Amino acid sequence: MRRRLARHLTAFVTGLALVTGLLAVATVPAQAATFTVSIGASTTVAVVGGKVTFSGRVSPKPSKRTVYLQRRNVGSTTWTTVKKFTVARSGTYKVTTTLTSDRDRYYRIYKPKSSARKAGHSRAIQLIVDPAPVSTPSSLLSLSPATSPLAGGTTVTVTGSGLSGTTKVTVTPKVRADYTSDGSGAFPELTAGFTVVSDSQLEITTPASLAGTNLLKIYTAGGTLTSTLTYARAAHAATSFEQQVLDQVNLRRSSKQTCRGTSMPAVGALTWDAEYADLTLSHAKDLAARQGAGYSGLSHTTYGLKQWYHRLLLAGYSGAFSEDLALSPAGYSASQVVQQWMNSTSGHCESVMDGDWTKAGIGVATGLWGSQTSIFTNLDLR
C-alpha cells in the first residue's frame, strides 16, 4: 500500500470510549451545478452602531431572485439569516446592515436552489466590530516580541496609551479558506491572558495557536486595538512528564510486543524532535483549553480546520506522520498513559511499534473534561 500522509490516526479516551479518526475514500456522485455568488464589503473594521454594505453578483442570473444575508459570529458554527432581499434582474445586489453588538463576525450571501441549479453561497467576509469608545482613545505603539511559539506561553509586552482599561485580549489565526472546516475562512478566536502593568504597558501571555499570521485584538475602554502576531515553531524542551512518556514509549519499542494478537518486533528508539514537540504541545493545549467550547473529548483536527494534518502543513512539515492521543485521569503515570495505547484495539500499539518512525514530539496539557481534571497527551511521530 502506498504510504499516505496520515498513516496512523488514533485517539484513546480512558474509561469511556475508544475514539478513532481514519481517512476514508468515497466515490462522489455527479452533482448539479450551483449558483456562484461574489461578495465585497464597504469596510471590514467598524464600531457598534455603524453600517456595512455588501455588494456583488449572483451567477447565472436567477429566475427566482430572493437571496439571504447571513451572519456567523466568531466561535459559532451556525449561520443565521440577517436579512432577506431581492437581487436585480441582472443578478447584482447591494444590501446594508447596522451593527448592534461588538461581536466579531463573518457575513456571506446565500442563494437558495432554483430549478435544476443547487443553492450556492459567497465566501465569508470577516468583520471586526469594536465597541464605541467611551473615554480617551487608546493607542498601541509596539509589541515586543511580535512572535510566539506554536504552543504559546510567551510574554508579549505592549506599549501604548489607555491600556489600563483593557478588558479582554484575543488571538485569531489567519487561515486560508480551503483549510477551514466549512471553506469560509472563518476561524474562532482564542483568549489570551494579560496583566495590566500601567496605563502605557500591558503584558500578554500568548495562547497556543496555528503557525502563521494571527490577528491580535486588545479590548479597552477607549476602543479596540488591533495588531498581528506571528506564530512559528520553536524548540520545546521536554518536561519531566513528557520525557517519561518518551522513555516509556522507547521501553516498549525495545522489545517484542503483541498488538491486537499480532507479534510486533523490537524497533529502534525514537529521538526527541524539539520543534516538532512545539507543534505537538500546541494541539494538546488547544484540546485542554477548548473543552466544551469546540471539543468534547479528543479530536485530531484542530477546531476550525478541515483536516488534522493542515496544522502540520501550516507549520512547514510535509511527508508521512502518525498521531496518537490519550485522555487520562489526573494522576496517571507516564507508564499508564503509554499502556493505554499498547492495550488499544484501534491501532495505537502498531503506531508505537512502527519502525518507520524515528522522531517524536510529545505534548502534555492539563484541563477539565466535563468536571474531571484530566491529562491530554499528544504523541506525534515522523
BAMARZA-375748 format. One record per residue (C-alpha): residue number from 1; y negated, x, z. Coordinates in nm, 2 decimals, always signed. Layout:
N
(NUM; (Y; X; Z))
...
This chain:
382
(1; (+0.00; +0.00; +0.00))
(2; (-0.34; +0.13; -0.09))
(3; (-0.54; +0.24; +0.21))
(4; (-0.81; -0.01; +0.29))
(5; (-1.15; +0.01; +0.47))
(6; (-1.02; -0.19; +0.76))
(7; (-0.67; -0.06; +0.81))
(8; (-0.62; -0.19; +1.16))
(9; (-0.84; -0.45; +1.33))
(10; (-0.72; -0.59; +1.65))
(11; (-0.85; -0.71; +1.98))
(12; (-0.69; -0.79; +2.32))
(13; (-0.81; -1.02; +2.60))
(14; (-0.63; -0.97; +2.92))
(15; (-0.48; -1.27; +3.09))
(16; (-0.58; -1.54; +2.84))
(17; (-0.50; -1.49; +2.47))
(18; (-0.45; -1.24; +2.20))
(19; (-0.73; -1.23; +1.95))
(20; (-0.68; -1.07; +1.62))
(21; (-0.91; -1.01; +1.33))
(22; (-0.73; -0.94; +1.00))
(23; (-0.87; -0.91; +0.65))
(24; (-0.72; -1.16; +0.40))
(25; (-0.74; -1.20; +0.03))
(26; (-0.76; -1.55; -0.11))
(27; (-0.79; -1.69; -0.46))
(28; (-1.12; -1.86; -0.51))
(29; (-1.12; -2.16; -0.74))
(30; (-1.38; -2.21; -1.01))
(31; (-1.70; -2.37; -0.87))
(32; (-1.96; -2.59; -1.03))
(33; (-2.30; -2.44; -1.09))
(34; (-2.55; -2.45; -0.81))
(35; (-2.93; -2.51; -0.81))
(36; (-3.13; -2.19; -0.79))
(37; (-3.43; -2.21; -0.56))
(38; (-3.71; -1.95; -0.53))
(39; (-3.95; -1.93; -0.24))
(40; (-4.27; -1.75; -0.14))
(41; (-4.49; -1.78; +0.17))
(42; (-4.86; -1.76; +0.22))
(43; (-4.80; -1.54; +0.53))
(44; (-4.52; -1.40; +0.73))
(45; (-4.72; -1.35; +1.06))
(46; (-4.90; -1.64; +1.22))
(47; (-5.01; -1.78; +1.56))
(48; (-4.93; -2.12; +1.72))
(49; (-5.15; -2.39; +1.56))
(50; (-5.17; -2.21; +1.23))
(51; (-5.02; -2.32; +0.90))
(52; (-4.80; -2.16; +0.64))
(53; (-4.75; -2.28; +0.29))
(54; (-4.43; -2.22; +0.09))
(55; (-4.41; -2.24; -0.29))
(56; (-4.15; -2.18; -0.56))
(57; (-3.93; -2.35; -0.81))
(58; (-3.60; -2.53; -0.84))
(59; (-3.40; -2.44; -1.15))
(60; (-3.29; -2.61; -1.36))
(61; (-3.55; -2.89; -1.34))
(62; (-3.37; -3.15; -1.12))
(63; (-3.34; -3.52; -1.22))
(64; (-3.35; -3.61; -0.85))
(65; (-3.65; -3.42; -0.72))
(66; (-3.60; -3.46; -0.34))
(67; (-3.58; -3.13; -0.15))
(68; (-3.60; -3.02; +0.21))
(69; (-3.79; -2.76; +0.40))
(70; (-3.55; -2.62; +0.67))
(71; (-3.61; -2.40; +0.97))
(72; (-3.37; -2.18; +1.17))
(73; (-3.50; -2.03; +1.50))
(74; (-3.41; -1.67; +1.57))
(75; (-3.10; -1.67; +1.78))
(76; (-2.98; -2.00; +1.64))
(77; (-2.71; -2.06; +1.38))
(78; (-2.83; -2.41; +1.28))
(79; (-3.07; -2.50; +1.00))
(80; (-3.28; -2.81; +1.08))
(81; (-3.49; -3.01; +0.84))
(82; (-3.87; -2.99; +0.90))
(83; (-3.99; -3.19; +0.60))
(84; (-3.86; -3.39; +0.31))
(85; (-4.07; -3.38; +0.00))
(86; (-4.05; -3.41; -0.38))
(87; (-4.08; -3.12; -0.63))
(88; (-4.29; -3.16; -0.95))
(89; (-4.12; -3.27; -1.27))
(90; (-4.13; -2.90; -1.38))
(91; (-3.93; -2.81; -1.07))
(92; (-4.22; -2.63; -0.90))
(93; (-4.32; -2.72; -0.54))
(94; (-4.57; -2.64; -0.27))
(95; (-4.53; -2.75; +0.09))
(96; (-4.73; -2.67; +0.41))
(97; (-4.61; -2.69; +0.77))
(98; (-4.80; -2.65; +1.10))
(99; (-4.66; -2.41; +1.37))
(100; (-4.63; -2.58; +1.71))
(101; (-4.44; -2.31; +1.90))
(102; (-4.43; -1.93; +1.93))
(103; (-4.06; -1.90; +1.85))
(104; (-3.99; -1.66; +1.56))
(105; (-3.80; -1.84; +1.29))
(106; (-3.68; -1.85; +0.93))
(107; (-3.76; -2.10; +0.66))
(108; (-3.58; -2.20; +0.34))
(109; (-3.59; -2.47; +0.08))
(110; (-3.27; -2.68; +0.04))
(111; (-3.19; -2.88; -0.28))
(112; (-2.90; -3.13; -0.24))
(113; (-2.64; -3.17; -0.51))
(114; (-2.71; -3.38; -0.81))
(115; (-2.47; -3.50; -1.08))
(116; (-2.23; -3.21; -1.15))
(117; (-2.46; -2.94; -1.00))
(118; (-2.39; -2.82; -0.65))
(119; (-2.65; -2.80; -0.38))
(120; (-2.85; -2.48; -0.35))
(121; (-3.10; -2.32; -0.12))
(122; (-3.36; -2.04; -0.14))
(123; (-3.33; -1.71; +0.05))
(124; (-3.46; -1.73; +0.41))
(125; (-3.81; -1.60; +0.48))
(126; (-3.87; -1.46; +0.83))
(127; (-4.19; -1.58; +1.00))
(128; (-4.32; -1.41; +1.31))
(129; (-4.51; -1.67; +1.52))
(130; (-4.72; -1.53; +1.81))
(131; (-4.88; -1.72; +2.10))
(132; (-5.25; -1.79; +2.06))
(133; (-5.44; -1.52; +2.26))
(134; (-5.57; -1.64; +2.59))
(135; (-5.75; -1.32; +2.70))
(136; (-5.89; -1.00; +2.56))
(137; (-5.67; -0.90; +2.27))
(138; (-5.41; -0.64; +2.34))
(139; (-5.36; -0.34; +2.11))
(140; (-5.08; -0.09; +2.05))
(141; (-5.17; +0.27; +1.98))
(142; (-4.85; +0.46; +1.98))
(143; (-4.48; +0.48; +2.06))
(144; (-4.31; +0.79; +2.20))
(145; (-4.04; +0.83; +2.08))
(146; (-4.02; +0.58; +1.80))
(147; (-3.64; +0.63; +1.77))
(148; (-3.34; +0.52; +1.96))
(149; (-2.96; +0.60; +1.96))
(150; (-2.74; +0.31; +1.84))
(151; (-2.62; +0.25; +2.20))
(152; (-2.98; +0.22; +2.32))
(153; (-3.08; +0.33; +2.67))
(154; (-3.38; +0.54; +2.56))
(155; (-3.71; +0.50; +2.73))
(156; (-3.99; +0.44; +2.48))
(157; (-4.35; +0.49; +2.61))
(158; (-4.60; +0.25; +2.46))
(159; (-4.97; +0.33; +2.49))
(160; (-5.24; +0.08; +2.41))
(161; (-5.45; -0.18; +2.60))
(162; (-5.39; -0.52; +2.76))
(163; (-5.03; -0.42; +2.83))
(164; (-5.03; -0.53; +3.20))
(165; (-4.99; -0.89; +3.07))
(166; (-4.66; -0.81; +2.90))
(167; (-4.40; -1.09; +2.95))
(168; (-4.12; -1.01; +2.70))
(169; (-4.01; -0.73; +2.47))
(170; (-3.76; -0.78; +2.18))
(171; (-3.60; -0.57; +1.91))
(172; (-3.47; -0.72; +1.59))
(173; (-3.26; -0.53; +1.33))
(174; (-3.38; -0.55; +0.97))
(175; (-3.06; -0.60; +0.78))
(176; (-3.01; -0.66; +0.40))
(177; (-2.94; -1.02; +0.33))
(178; (-2.59; -0.97; +0.19))
(179; (-2.49; -0.81; +0.52))
(180; (-2.58; -1.12; +0.72))
(181; (-2.33; -1.39; +0.81))
(182; (-2.49; -1.66; +0.60))
(183; (-2.66; -1.44; +0.34))
(184; (-3.01; -1.54; +0.46))
(185; (-3.12; -1.21; +0.60))
(186; (-3.18; -1.38; +0.94))
(187; (-3.08; -1.18; +1.24))
(188; (-3.10; -1.26; +1.61))
(189; (-3.34; -1.06; +1.82))
(190; (-3.23; -0.85; +2.12))
(191; (-3.41; -0.84; +2.46))
(192; (-3.53; -0.50; +2.57))
(193; (-3.60; -0.41; +2.93))
(194; (-3.96; -0.30; +3.02))
(195; (-4.17; -0.17; +3.30))
(196; (-4.55; -0.21; +3.32))
(197; (-4.69; +0.13; +3.42))
(198; (-5.06; +0.03; +3.38))
(199; (-5.28; -0.18; +3.15))
(200; (-5.26; +0.11; +2.90))
(201; (-4.90; +0.21; +2.93))
(202; (-4.56; +0.03; +2.91))
(203; (-4.21; +0.18; +2.93))
(204; (-3.94; +0.01; +2.72))
(205; (-3.57; +0.06; +2.76))
(206; (-3.41; +0.01; +2.42))
(207; (-3.11; -0.22; +2.39))
(208; (-2.80; -0.14; +2.17))
(209; (-2.87; -0.23; +1.81))
(210; (-2.78; -0.16; +1.45))
(211; (-2.88; +0.15; +1.25))
(212; (-3.20; +0.15; +1.05))
(213; (-3.54; -0.01; +1.10))
(214; (-3.58; -0.25; +1.39))
(215; (-3.88; -0.48; +1.45))
(216; (-4.03; -0.43; +1.79))
(217; (-4.23; -0.71; +1.95))
(218; (-4.43; -0.69; +2.27))
(219; (-4.55; -1.03; +2.40))
(220; (-4.87; -1.00; +2.61))
(221; (-5.13; -1.24; +2.74))
(222; (-5.37; -1.11; +2.48))
(223; (-5.13; -1.17; +2.18))
(224; (-4.81; -1.03; +2.04))
(225; (-4.79; -0.67; +1.93))
(226; (-4.55; -0.56; +1.66))
(227; (-4.42; -0.22; +1.55))
(228; (-4.10; -0.06; +1.44))
(229; (-3.82; +0.15; +1.60))
(230; (-3.57; +0.35; +1.40))
(231; (-3.21; +0.34; +1.53))
(232; (-2.99; +0.63; +1.43))
(233; (-2.66; +0.76; +1.56))
(234; (-2.69; +1.04; +1.82))
(235; (-2.44; +1.24; +2.02))
(236; (-2.29; +1.04; +2.31))
(237; (-2.11; +1.24; +2.57))
(238; (-1.81; +1.06; +2.72))
(239; (-1.85; +0.91; +3.06))
(240; (-1.58; +0.98; +3.31))
(241; (-1.40; +0.65; +3.24))
(242; (-1.43; +0.69; +2.86))
(243; (-1.28; +1.04; +2.89))
(244; (-1.00; +0.89; +3.10))
(245; (-0.93; +0.63; +2.82))
(246; (-0.92; +0.90; +2.56))
(247; (-0.68; +1.11; +2.78))
(248; (-0.46; +0.81; +2.83))
(249; (-0.45; +0.74; +2.45))
(250; (-0.36; +1.10; +2.38))
(251; (-0.09; +1.09; +2.65))
(252; (+0.08; +0.81; +2.47))
(253; (+0.04; +0.98; +2.13))
(254; (+0.20; +1.30; +2.27))
(255; (+0.54; +1.14; +2.29))
(256; (+0.75; +0.88; +2.10))
(257; (+0.66; +0.52; +2.17))
(258; (+0.81; +0.18; +2.08))
(259; (+0.57; -0.06; +1.91))
(260; (+0.70; -0.42; +1.87))
(261; (+1.05; -0.29; +1.86))
(262; (+0.98; -0.01; +1.61))
(263; (+1.00; +0.36; +1.72))
(264; (+0.68; +0.55; +1.65))
(265; (+0.70; +0.93; +1.65))
(266; (+0.46; +1.15; +1.85))
(267; (+0.14; +1.24; +1.68))
(268; (-0.15; +1.48; +1.73))
(269; (-0.42; +1.43; +1.99))
(270; (-0.75; +1.26; +1.90))
(271; (-1.07; +1.46; +1.94))
(272; (-1.39; +1.31; +2.07))
(273; (-1.65; +1.24; +1.80))
(274; (-1.98; +1.22; +1.98))
(275; (-2.19; +1.04; +1.71))
(276; (-1.90; +0.80; +1.63))
(277; (-1.89; +0.73; +2.01))
(278; (-2.26; +0.63; +2.00))
(279; (-2.17; +0.36; +1.74))
(280; (-1.86; +0.25; +1.94))
(281; (-2.06; +0.22; +2.26))
(282; (-2.33; +0.02; +2.08))
(283; (-2.08; -0.25; +1.99))
(284; (-1.92; -0.26; +2.34))
(285; (-2.27; -0.30; +2.49))
(286; (-2.35; -0.57; +2.24))
(287; (-2.04; -0.76; +2.33))
(288; (-2.12; -0.74; +2.70))
(289; (-2.48; -0.84; +2.66))
(290; (-2.43; -1.14; +2.43))
(291; (-2.15; -1.33; +2.61))
(292; (-2.24; -1.70; +2.60))
(293; (-2.52; -1.63; +2.35))
(294; (-2.33; -1.53; +2.04))
(295; (-1.99; -1.42; +2.17))
(296; (-1.71; -1.58; +2.37))
(297; (-1.48; -1.30; +2.45))
(298; (-1.42; -1.04; +2.18))
(299; (-1.53; -1.01; +1.82))
(300; (-1.51; -0.71; +1.58))
(301; (-1.80; -0.84; +1.38))
(302; (-2.15; -0.78; +1.53))
(303; (-2.31; -1.11; +1.59))
(304; (-2.52; -1.20; +1.28))
(305; (-2.34; -0.96; +1.04))
(306; (-2.10; -1.08; +0.77))
(307; (-1.83; -0.82; +0.81))
(308; (-1.72; -0.60; +1.10))
(309; (-1.75; -0.28; +0.90))
(310; (-2.11; -0.34; +0.79))
(311; (-2.23; -0.18; +1.12))
(312; (-2.03; +0.14; +1.02))
(313; (-2.18; +0.14; +0.67))
(314; (-2.53; +0.09; +0.82))
(315; (-2.47; +0.40; +1.04))
(316; (-2.38; +0.61; +0.74))
(317; (-2.00; +0.61; +0.77))
(318; (-1.75; +0.55; +0.49))
(319; (-1.38; +0.56; +0.44))
(320; (-1.10; +0.42; +0.65))
(321; (-1.14; +0.30; +1.01))
(322; (-0.95; +0.14; +1.29))
(323; (-1.09; -0.05; +1.58))
(324; (-0.92; -0.18; +1.89))
(325; (-1.10; -0.39; +2.15))
(326; (-0.99; -0.48; +2.51))
(327; (-1.15; -0.72; +2.76))
(328; (-1.02; -0.64; +3.10))
(329; (-1.09; -0.74; +3.46))
(330; (-1.33; -0.52; +3.65))
(331; (-1.13; -0.27; +3.85))
(332; (-0.88; -0.20; +3.58))
(333; (-0.79; +0.17; +3.54))
(334; (-0.81; +0.35; +3.21))
(335; (-0.43; +0.36; +3.21))
(336; (-0.42; -0.02; +3.25))
(337; (-0.67; -0.07; +2.97))
(338; (-0.47; +0.15; +2.73))
(339; (-0.14; -0.01; +2.83))
(340; (-0.28; -0.34; +2.72))
(341; (-0.29; -0.20; +2.36))
(342; (+0.06; -0.04; +2.40))
(343; (+0.21; -0.38; +2.51))
(344; (+0.03; -0.58; +2.24))
(345; (+0.22; -0.77; +1.98))
(346; (-0.07; -0.76; +1.73))
(347; (-0.08; -0.40; +1.60))
(348; (-0.27; -0.22; +1.88))
(349; (+0.02; +0.00; +1.96))
(350; (+0.06; +0.10; +1.59))
(351; (-0.31; +0.17; +1.57))
(352; (-0.30; +0.40; +1.87))
(353; (+0.01; +0.58; +1.73))
(354; (-0.12; +0.62; +1.38))
(355; (-0.11; +0.99; +1.29))
(356; (-0.37; +0.95; +1.02))
(357; (-0.64; +0.91; +1.28))
(358; (-0.77; +1.24; +1.41))
(359; (-1.11; +1.14; +1.57))
(360; (-1.21; +0.88; +1.82))
(361; (-1.51; +0.72; +1.96))
(362; (-1.48; +0.52; +2.28))
(363; (-1.74; +0.29; +2.44))
(364; (-1.71; +0.10; +2.77))
(365; (-1.95; -0.15; +2.89))
(366; (-1.95; -0.39; +3.19))
(367; (-2.06; -0.75; +3.17))
(368; (-1.99; -1.11; +3.26))
(369; (-1.72; -1.30; +3.07))
(370; (-1.78; -1.65; +3.20))
(371; (-1.83; -1.59; +3.57))
(372; (-1.59; -1.29; +3.58))
(373; (-1.72; -0.93; +3.58))
(374; (-1.53; -0.76; +3.30))
(375; (-1.48; -0.44; +3.12))
(376; (-1.54; -0.43; +2.74))
(377; (-1.36; -0.14; +2.59))
(378; (-1.40; -0.04; +2.22))
(379; (-1.18; +0.23; +2.06))
(380; (-1.29; +0.33; +1.71))
(381; (-1.06; +0.57; +1.51))
(382; (-1.11; +0.76; +1.19))
